[in-house]
């Protein structure tokens, strides 16, 4: 699956039966966890630092994911702050039977760079 313009491929996973909810589709919390992981991986590539999640904007689910579908998470930098980095994460799934691709969700995750004590620090400064 090719990354949408301006995005890079960050994660690809195949959800398993243990990741399903009570109606037989992939649990939304599982997808949300992947979004958080993709945002961290993106921030870590931008600047190898200690990053934590500060906020996630609205994640609206547009389509279900089924067991065996390939889920791909694409990321791009949305905004750079002094201590934070906002990462746009786009989630698409590819049907394992007919290879149809659909948008699952998209949102912005704000990651904050912290020191060893957990305090926000400028992330572009030289490493201590």
Residue pairs with C-beta under 8 A, 6 or more apart in sequence:
1 9
1 12
1 70
1 72
1 92
1 94
1 101
3 9
3 74
4 74
4 90
6 76
7 74
7 75
7 76
7 88
7 90
8 42
8 74
8 75
8 76
9 72
9 73
9 74
10 38
10 41
10 42
10 73
10 74
10 75
10 89
11 34
11 37
11 38
11 41
11 71
11 72
11 73
12 70
12 71
12 72
12 73
13 34
13 70
13 71
14 68
14 69
14 70
14 71
14 96
15 26
15 30
15 65
15 67
15 68
15 69
15 71
16 67
17 67
19 26
19 27
19 30
19 67
20 26
20 27
20 67
21 27
21 28
24 66
24 67
25 64
25 65
25 66
26 64
26 65
26 66
26 67
26 69
26 71
28 61
31 59
31 61
31 65
31 71
31 91
31 104
31 105
32 56
32 59
34 71
34 73
34 91
35 56
35 59
35 73
35 89
35 91
35 105
35 107
35 109
36 53
36 56
36 109
37 73
38 73
38 75
38 87
38 89
39 53
39 75
39 87
39 89
39 109
39 111
40 51
40 53
40 111
41 75
42 75
42 76
42 77
42 85
42 87
42 89
43 49
43 51
43 85
43 87
43 111
43 113
44 51
46 77
46 85
47 85
47 113
47 123
47 124
49 113
49 123
49 127
50 113
50 114
50 115
50 116
51 85
51 111
51 112
51 113
51 114
52 111
52 112
52 114
52 118
53 109
53 110
53 111
53 112
54 84
54 110
54 111
54 112
55 109
55 110
56 107
56 108
56 109
56 110
57 107
57 108
57 109
58 107
59 105
59 106
59 107
60 105
61 104
61 105
62 102
62 103
62 104
62 105
63 93
63 102
63 103
63 104
65 71
65 93
65 104
66 93
66 95
66 96
68 96
69 93
69 94
69 95
69 96
70 93
70 94
70 96
71 91
71 92
71 93
71 94
71 104
72 91
72 92
72 93
72 94
73 89
73 90
73 91
74 89
74 90
74 91
74 92
75 87
75 88
75 89
75 90
76 87
76 88
77 85
77 86
77 87
77 88
78 86
78 87
78 88
78 108
79 85
79 86
80 86
82 122
82 123
82 124
83 112
83 113
83 120
83 121
83 122
83 123
84 110
84 111
84 112
84 113
84 120
84 123
85 110
85 111
85 113
85 123
86 108
86 109
86 110
86 111
87 108
87 109
87 110
87 111
88 106
88 107
88 108
89 106
89 107
89 108
89 109
90 103
90 106
91 103
91 104
91 105
91 106
92 101
92 102
92 103
92 104
93 101
93 102
93 104
94 100
94 101
95 101
95 102
112 120
113 120
113 121
113 122
113 123
114 120
114 121
115 121
115 128
